[in-house]
């Protein structure tokens, strides 16, 4: 965890905050990317697959690292 390490880890936390803020600016304020992407399923009448961007989760994922972030995403998908 970033808060338990000394020294250079604060840089990683602030960089994660910056990445999250940058993404938020791109899709919320500049409208360069859609905030939500969805695809309708032709087989089901009201079925769709959707994904929503989260600047906060991207920043936290950067701070934790790809391995821990992938474990957290996998766990959330299987919990339902």
N, C-alpha and C positions, 0 to 999 in steps of 0.2 A: 504494500500500500504506500502511496506517495507521501502521506503525512508521517509515516514512521521512519522514513529515510532522511539522512542529514544532507545539507548542502545543496548540491546540484539538482536535486529532485524538484525544488521549487520552480526551476526553469521549465520543467516538463508540465507542471500544473498550469502555469501561466500560458504556456504554448497551447495547451489543450483548451483553455478559456478563449484564447485568440482564434483558434480554428473554429470553435463553436460559434463565436461571434461573427466571424467571416462568413460562414455558411448561412447563418441567420440573415445577414445583410444581403447575401446573394439571392435567396429565395423569398424573403419576406419584404424587403424594402426596395430592391432593384427589379424584382420579378423576372429574373433571368432563368430560374428553374421553377417548375411547379412544386408546391408544397406537398401535394398528394398525387400519386400516379395510380390509375386503376385500369383494369382490363375486364371488360364484360365477357362472361362465358356464354357462348352461343347455345350450349347444351342445356343450361339451366335458365329459367325465365328471369329470375332476379339475382342470379349469381354473378359475382365479380371477385377478382383478386386485386387487392389494393395494398399500397405501401405509402407510409407517410414519413417525411424526413423530420428528424429531431436534432437540432443543433446541440442541445444539452447532452443527449446520449452520445453523439459523435465525439464531443469534447471529453466526456468521461471515458469512452472507449479508447481514446488516444492516451489518456493518462494511465489507464489500467494495462494497456498493451493488448495486442491482438489475441493472444492465447486466452487470457481471462475474459475478454470481451466476447469471444466466440463461445466460451463455456456458458456465460450468462445468457446469450441469445439462444443457444441450444436448449437451455433449461426452460426459458420462457416459452419456447415453441412447444415443448413437450408437456408443459403444465396445462396449457389450453385455457 
